Amino acid sequence: MEEIRIHGRGGQGSVTAAFLLAEAAFYDGKYAQAFPSFGVERRGAPVASFVRISDTPIRLREQIYHPDYVIIQDASLIPKVDVFSGIKKNTLIIINTEKSKKELLSKIDNKKISKNIFLLPATEIALKIIKKPIVNTIMIGAFVAVTNLINFDSLKRAIKERFPKEIAKQNIKAVEFAFKYMKKEIEFKPKIHEQMIENKERFAVSS
């Protein structure tokens, strides 16, 4: 079973991102579970959502404390919320930021994560393509590109099913851009990518 934790702020679509990943996994023939953190979601307030994906039925009904993957939709959360809580040695982290990795890491105490971080300017991409600072679909598009955990066509199908036609069209265009962007990033991190493929194969065997 693979566990994903998504951090964002109220109004950024963190919960929608979780459900889109779960729906895409379902289209891939897997079992999936998605849910938000407990409490009222206020616009701008820190929120988290969770996704579990497995080849077998999922019986756990609790928040994810030791994620295999962390998606951070708003880098401004890093000094205010412990978004890295419970991460493991090989937890893969994707962060929306326009900062360089060096600049970002200078504000992070947990140095062990440095080899497993992928960055992308999701807000910039969203403003360019969607015309709004909504990054949830862009971040999960990047996630799929890096992890190969979900079929990209399944993600696009989930987006088409969830949104009205024109909104879906814009989001798919943004997701495709993010997917290609991260694939280029992978070229510079071949060992990390190989590790993710290995984890995927392990997941398929052990689940």
C-alpha positions as CSV (number, residue, x, y, z in Angstrom):
1,M,0.0,0.0,0.0
2,E,1.2,3.5,-0.9
3,E,0.3,6.5,1.3
4,I,0.2,10.1,0.1
5,R,-0.2,13.2,2.2
6,I,-1.2,16.5,0.6
7,H,-0.6,19.9,2.3
8,G,-2.1,23.1,1.2
9,R,-4.4,26.0,2.3
10,G,-8.1,26.1,2.4
11,G,-9.4,27.0,-1.1
12,Q,-6.4,25.5,-2.9
13,G,-8.1,22.3,-3.7
14,S,-6.1,19.9,-1.6
15,V,-9.1,17.7,-0.9
16,T,-10.1,17.7,-4.6
17,A,-6.5,16.7,-5.5
18,A,-6.8,13.7,-3.1
19,F,-10.0,12.6,-4.7
20,L,-8.7,12.9,-8.2
21,L,-5.7,10.7,-7.3
22,A,-8.0,8.1,-5.8
23,E,-10.4,8.2,-8.8
24,A,-7.4,7.8,-11.2
25,A,-6.2,4.8,-9.2
26,F,-9.7,3.3,-9.3
27,Y,-9.6,3.7,-13.1
28,D,-6.3,1.8,-13.0
29,G,-8.1,-1.1,-11.3
30,K,-6.7,-0.4,-7.8
31,Y,-8.3,0.1,-4.4
32,A,-8.1,3.7,-3.2
33,Q,-9.1,5.9,-0.3
34,A,-9.1,9.7,-0.1
35,F,-10.2,12.0,2.8
36,P,-9.4,15.4,4.3
37,S,-8.0,16.1,7.7
38,F,-10.5,16.5,10.5
39,G,-11.9,20.0,11.2
40,V,-13.4,22.9,9.3
41,E,-11.6,24.0,6.2
42,R,-11.2,27.8,6.2
43,R,-10.0,29.7,3.2
44,G,-6.3,30.3,3.7
45,A,-5.9,28.1,6.7
46,P,-3.5,25.1,6.6
47,V,-5.2,21.9,5.6
48,A,-4.2,18.4,4.7
49,S,-5.7,15.5,2.8
50,F,-4.7,11.9,2.5
51,V,-4.7,9.2,-0.2
52,R,-4.1,5.5,0.1
53,I,-3.6,3.3,-3.0
54,S,-3.4,-0.5,-2.9
55,D,-3.9,-3.6,-5.0
56,T,-6.0,-5.1,-2.1
57,P,-8.9,-3.7,0.0
58,I,-7.9,-0.9,2.3
59,R,-9.1,-1.3,5.9
60,L,-7.3,1.5,7.6
61,R,-9.4,4.5,8.5
62,E,-6.9,6.9,10.0
63,Q,-4.8,9.9,9.0
64,I,-1.4,9.2,7.4
65,Y,1.4,9.7,9.8
66,H,4.3,8.2,7.9
67,P,3.7,9.0,4.2
68,D,5.5,7.5,1.2
69,Y,4.9,10.7,-0.7
70,V,4.2,14.3,0.4
71,I,2.8,17.0,-1.9
72,I,3.1,20.6,-0.7
73,Q,0.9,22.9,-2.6
74,D,2.1,26.1,-0.8
75,A,5.7,26.5,0.2
76,S,4.8,29.2,2.6
77,L,3.5,26.5,4.9
78,I,7.0,25.1,5.5
79,P,8.1,27.4,8.4
80,K,4.6,27.3,9.9
81,V,3.4,23.7,9.7
82,D,5.4,20.5,10.2
83,V,4.7,19.3,6.7
84,F,7.6,16.9,7.0
85,S,6.3,15.2,10.1
86,G,6.7,11.4,10.0
87,I,8.6,11.3,6.7
88,K,10.7,8.2,6.1
89,K,14.2,7.9,4.6
90,N,12.8,7.5,1.1
91,T,9.7,9.7,1.3
92,L,9.4,11.6,-2.0
93,I,8.4,15.2,-1.7
94,I,7.0,17.5,-4.4
95,I,6.8,21.3,-3.6
96,N,5.2,24.2,-5.4
97,T,7.8,26.9,-5.3
98,E,9.7,29.3,-7.6
99,K,12.7,29.2,-5.2
100,S,15.8,27.2,-5.9
101,K,16.4,24.0,-4.0
102,K,19.4,25.6,-2.2
103,E,17.3,28.6,-1.1
104,L,14.4,26.4,0.0
105,L,16.6,23.9,2.0
106,S,18.2,26.8,3.9
107,K,14.9,27.1,5.7
108,I,14.4,23.4,6.4
109,D,16.0,21.7,9.4
110,N,15.4,18.2,8.2
111,K,18.3,17.8,5.8
112,K,17.7,14.1,5.1
113,I,14.9,15.1,2.7
114,S,17.2,16.9,0.3
115,K,17.8,14.0,-2.1
116,N,14.1,13.3,-2.4
117,I,12.7,16.7,-3.2
118,F,11.3,17.8,-6.6
119,L,10.3,21.4,-7.2
120,L,8.1,23.1,-9.7
121,P,6.6,26.6,-10.1
122,A,3.0,25.3,-10.1
123,T,1.5,28.7,-9.3
124,E,3.3,30.2,-12.3
125,I,2.0,27.4,-14.5
126,A,-1.5,27.8,-13.2
127,L,-1.6,31.6,-13.9
128,K,-0.3,31.0,-17.4
129,I,-2.6,28.3,-18.4
130,I,-5.7,28.3,-16.1
131,K,-5.5,32.0,-15.4
132,K,-6.0,31.4,-11.7
133,P,-3.6,30.4,-8.9
134,I,-5.2,27.0,-8.5
135,V,-2.4,24.4,-8.4
136,N,-4.0,21.1,-7.3
137,T,-4.2,19.4,-10.7
138,I,-0.8,20.7,-11.6
139,M,0.8,19.2,-8.5
140,I,-0.8,15.8,-9.0
141,G,0.2,15.8,-12.7
142,A,3.8,16.4,-11.4
143,F,3.3,13.6,-8.9
144,V,2.3,11.1,-11.6
145,A,5.2,12.1,-13.7
146,V,7.7,11.4,-11.0
147,T,6.3,8.3,-9.4
148,N,4.5,6.4,-12.2
149,L,2.2,5.2,-9.5
150,I,-0.9,6.1,-11.6
151,N,-1.4,5.9,-15.3
152,F,-1.4,9.5,-16.7
153,D,-4.4,8.8,-18.9
154,S,-6.4,7.7,-15.9
155,L,-5.6,11.0,-14.2
156,K,-6.8,12.9,-17.2
157,R,-10.0,10.8,-17.2
158,A,-10.6,11.6,-13.6
159,I,-10.3,15.3,-14.4
160,K,-12.7,15.0,-17.3
161,E,-15.2,13.2,-15.1
162,R,-15.0,15.7,-12.2
163,F,-15.0,19.1,-13.9
164,P,-17.2,20.8,-16.5
165,K,-15.9,20.5,-20.0
166,E,-14.1,23.9,-20.4
167,I,-12.6,23.7,-16.9
168,A,-11.5,20.2,-17.5
169,K,-9.9,21.2,-20.8
170,Q,-7.8,23.9,-19.1
171,N,-6.8,21.7,-16.2
172,I,-5.7,18.9,-18.6
173,K,-3.6,21.3,-20.5
174,A,-2.0,22.4,-17.3
175,V,-1.5,18.9,-16.1
176,E,0.2,17.9,-19.4
177,F,2.5,20.9,-19.0
178,A,3.4,19.9,-15.5
179,F,3.9,16.2,-16.5
180,K,6.4,17.2,-19.2
181,Y,8.1,19.6,-16.9
182,M,8.7,17.0,-14.3
183,K,9.9,14.4,-16.8
184,K,12.6,16.9,-17.8
185,E,13.5,17.2,-14.1
186,I,13.8,13.5,-13.8
187,E,16.5,13.5,-16.4
188,F,18.7,15.3,-13.9
189,K,17.8,12.9,-11.1
190,P,18.0,9.4,-12.6
191,K,18.8,7.6,-9.4
192,I,15.7,9.0,-7.7
193,H,13.6,8.0,-10.6
194,E,15.0,4.5,-10.6
195,Q,14.2,4.3,-6.9
196,M,10.6,5.3,-7.6
197,I,10.3,2.7,-10.3
198,E,11.7,0.1,-7.9
199,N,9.2,1.1,-5.3
200,K,6.4,0.8,-7.8
201,E,7.5,-2.8,-8.6
202,R,7.8,-3.6,-4.9
203,F,4.3,-2.2,-4.3
204,A,2.9,-4.4,-7.1
205,V,4.5,-7.5,-5.7
206,S,3.8,-7.0,-2.0
207,S,0.3,-5.6,-2.1
